[in-house]
Amino acid sequence: MLKLYRRDSTPYPDGPEGLAEWSKDLNATKHVRETVLPNGLWVSTVWLGITIGGVPPSRFETACFDSKGINAVVLDEWHYSTEVEAIVGHEAMCAKWQGFRKDHADADSIQS
């Protein structure tokens, strides 16, 4: 059974009521942070409210995209268990990618 979690990591109730509450919250408060870097890359940190495998469980995600938009390509992705970790991770992702130049570098050359 899928387990759903609030932003504070407390679980939603099982069943349709919990699913409805999670869906409403996700639509209203999904973004934790988002930054468009001077080089045009977009860093987005979101609360997912589901556990994405692994230990510790990850309920937040930061991704760096080549642009902001529907056809954006993911360049990097990190996961976190708590919102505090996600905020710190968002800033770290921005720092990691701020010097990347789309016209002169390969994404694989960026160090983790």
Buried (B, 14 or more C-beta within 10 A) or exposed (E): EEEBBBBEEEEBEEEEEBBEBBEEBBEEEBEBBEBBBEBEBBBBBBBBBBBEEEEEBBBBBBBBBBEBEEEBEEBBEBBBBBBEBBBEBBBBBBEBBEEBEEEEEEBEEBEE
